[in-house]
């Protein structure tokens, strides 16, 4: 199982993540902000509050989150 150890919000709904194996990537989150609780992320100040969660993924206080395995898979698709 993958684990994220650091996350930083970037401009235009991108995030930078570092995995436990020191692999890092920049990921576009915008395609996943569509309906429901994800739309809160359109507030850029709220988007900037992203944190690594207790499961090694990332999330926001409203409960919207991403599994670290899913994020790692996204990085392999963009290569």
Phi and psi restraints in degrees (value plus and minus 20) as a CYANA .aco file:
   2 UNK   PHI     -95.6   -55.6
   2 UNK   PSI     136.1   176.1
   3 UNK   PHI    -160.8  -120.8
   3 UNK   PSI     111.0   151.0
   4 UNK   PHI    -113.4   -73.4
   4 UNK   PSI     114.4   154.4
   5 UNK   PHI    -131.6   -91.6
   5 UNK   PSI     -32.5     7.5
   6 UNK   PHI    -174.9  -134.9
   6 UNK   PSI     124.3   164.3
   7 UNK   PHI    -163.3  -123.3
   7 UNK   PSI     122.3   162.3
   8 UNK   PHI    -157.0  -117.0
   8 UNK   PSI     110.8   150.8
   9 UNK   PHI     -94.9   -54.9
   9 UNK   PSI     123.0   163.0
  10 UNK   PHI    -141.2  -101.2
  10 UNK   PSI     158.9   198.9
  11 UNK   PHI     -89.4   -49.4
  11 UNK   PSI     138.3   178.3
  12 UNK   PHI      39.1    79.1
  12 UNK   PSI      15.1    55.1
  13 UNK   PHI      47.9    87.9
  13 UNK   PSI       7.1    47.1
  14 UNK   PHI    -116.9   -76.9
  14 UNK   PSI     131.8   171.8
  15 UNK   PHI    -148.2  -108.2
  15 UNK   PSI     132.2   172.2
  16 UNK   PHI    -129.3   -89.3
  16 UNK   PSI     111.3   151.3
  17 UNK   PHI    -147.7  -107.7
  17 UNK   PSI     128.5   168.5
  18 UNK   PHI    -141.3  -101.3
  18 UNK   PSI     108.6   148.6
  19 UNK   PHI    -109.8   -69.8
  19 UNK   PSI     145.0   185.0
  20 UNK   PHI     -79.4   -39.4
  20 UNK   PSI     -46.2    -6.2
  21 UNK   PHI    -107.3   -67.3
  21 UNK   PSI      -6.4    33.6
  22 UNK   PHI      52.7    92.7
  22 UNK   PSI     -16.7    23.3
  23 UNK   PHI     -88.3   -48.3
  23 UNK   PSI     115.2   155.2
  24 UNK   PHI    -151.3  -111.3
  24 UNK   PSI     135.7   175.7
  25 UNK   PHI    -175.0  -135.0
  25 UNK   PSI     137.9   177.9
  26 UNK   PHI    -127.7   -87.7
  26 UNK   PSI     109.9   149.9
  27 UNK   PHI    -147.9  -107.9
  27 UNK   PSI     114.7   154.7
  28 UNK   PHI    -104.5   -64.5
  28 UNK   PSI      95.5   135.5
  29 UNK   PHI    -109.4   -69.4
  29 UNK   PSI     -37.5     2.5
  30 UNK   PHI     -72.1   -32.1
  30 UNK   PSI     -61.0   -21.0
  31 UNK   PHI     -81.2   -41.2
  31 UNK   PSI     -36.3     3.7
  32 UNK   PHI    -118.4   -78.4
  32 UNK   PSI     -22.3    17.7
  33 UNK   PHI    -114.9   -74.9
  33 UNK   PSI      73.9   113.9
  34 UNK   PHI    -144.6  -104.6
  34 UNK   PSI     -79.2   -39.2
  35 UNK   PHI    -164.5  -124.5
  35 UNK   PSI     152.6   192.6
  36 UNK   PHI      43.0    83.0
  36 UNK   PSI    -160.3  -120.3
  37 UNK   PHI     -87.5   -47.5
  37 UNK   PSI     -40.4    -0.4
  38 UNK   PHI     -85.7   -45.7
  38 UNK   PSI     -47.2    -7.2
  39 UNK   PHI     -85.3   -45.3
  39 UNK   PSI     -40.1    -0.1
  40 UNK   PHI     -80.7   -40.7
  40 UNK   PSI     -46.6    -6.6
  41 UNK   PHI     -89.7   -49.7
  41 UNK   PSI     -33.1     6.9
  42 UNK   PHI     -86.6   -46.6
  42 UNK   PSI     -41.7    -1.7
  43 UNK   PHI     -95.4   -55.4
  43 UNK   PSI      87.9   127.9
  44 UNK   PHI     -80.6   -40.6
  44 UNK   PSI     -52.0   -12.0
  45 UNK   PHI     -87.3   -47.3
  45 UNK   PSI     -58.1   -18.1
  46 UNK   PHI     -88.7   -48.7
  46 UNK   PSI     -63.0   -23.0
  47 UNK   PHI     -74.3   -34.3
  47 UNK   PSI     -59.2   -19.2
  48 UNK   PHI     -87.0   -47.0
  48 UNK   PSI     -30.2     9.8
  49 UNK   PHI    -107.9   -67.9
  49 UNK   PSI      -5.5    34.5
  50 UNK   PHI     -79.8   -39.8
  50 UNK   PSI     122.4   162.4
  51 UNK   PHI    -159.5  -119.5
  51 UNK   PSI     137.1   177.1
  52 UNK   PHI     -94.3   -54.3
  52 UNK   PSI     110.8   150.8
  53 UNK   PHI    -112.9   -72.9
  53 UNK   PSI     158.1   198.1
  54 UNK   PHI     -89.4   -49.4
  54 UNK   PSI     -29.6    10.4
  55 UNK   PHI    -122.1   -82.1
  55 UNK   PSI     -15.1    24.9
  56 UNK   PHI      63.2   103.2
  56 UNK   PSI      -9.1    30.9
  57 UNK   PHI    -122.1   -82.1
  57 UNK   PSI    -182.8  -142.8
  58 UNK   PHI    -145.1  -105.1
  58 UNK   PSI     135.0   175.0
  59 UNK   PHI    -185.6  -145.6
  59 UNK   PSI     152.7   192.7
  60 UNK   PHI    -142.0  -102.0
  60 UNK   PSI     142.9   182.9
  61 UNK   PHI     -82.9   -42.9
  61 UNK   PSI     -39.4     0.6
  62 UNK   PHI    -102.4   -62.4
  62 UNK   PSI     -20.3    19.7
  63 UNK   PHI      79.0   119.0
  63 UNK   PSI     -26.6    13.4
  64 UNK   PHI     -94.0   -54.0
  64 UNK   PSI     109.3   149.3
  65 UNK   PHI    -170.2  -130.2
  65 UNK   PSI     149.6   189.6
  66 UNK   PHI    -152.0  -112.0
  66 UNK   PSI     114.8   154.8
  67 UNK   PHI     -92.1   -52.1
  67 UNK   PSI     120.2   160.2
  68 UNK   PHI     -83.4   -43.4
  68 UNK   PSI     -52.9   -12.9
  69 UNK   PHI     -84.8   -44.8
  69 UNK   PSI     -60.6   -20.6
  70 UNK   PHI     -83.4   -43.4
  70 UNK   PSI     -63.7   -23.7
  71 UNK   PHI     -85.0   -45.0
  71 UNK   PSI     -58.7   -18.7
  72 UNK   PHI     -84.7   -44.7
  72 UNK   PSI     -60.2   -20.2
  73 UNK   PHI     -82.2   -42.2
  73 UNK   PSI     -60.2   -20.2
  74 UNK   PHI     -79.4   -39.4
  74 UNK   PSI     -58.9   -18.9
  75 UNK   PHI     -87.9   -47.9
  75 UNK   PSI     -52.8   -12.8
  76 UNK   PHI     -95.5   -55.5
  76 UNK   PSI     -46.5    -6.5
  77 UNK   PHI     -93.7   -53.7
  77 UNK   PSI     -46.3    -6.3
  78 UNK   PHI    -107.3   -67.3
  78 UNK   PSI     -26.4    13.6
